[in-house]
Amino acid sequence: MASQPQPSVNELLKHFDKETAARLGQLVNSGGLSADHLKEIVRLTSALPDYRDAEELDSLLEDAEDMDADAFRAWVDQILKEAKEG
């Protein structure tokens, strides 16, 4: 089975307003975040739009920068699971 192509950083950034996309793009370019981190941020903010709030996003980005992509993915999975369970 062939793996699905990974979306490009530019494709992922289209999910955000211009200012947020620029900020996220800078973090990716500086090495603070990877494309995998960005993919998880898109997944989280799509499912839980409250994370797009400026303060929530700041906190989310701090956490993302402190974790490798696999740990961040697991953390996002947990947040989504807890939200689904209510």
Buried (B, 14 or more C-beta within 10 A) or exposed (E): EEEEEEBEBEEBBEBBEEEBBEBBBEBBEEEEBBBBBBBBBBBBBEEBEEBBEEEBBEEBBEBBEEBEBEEBBEBBEEBBEEEEEE
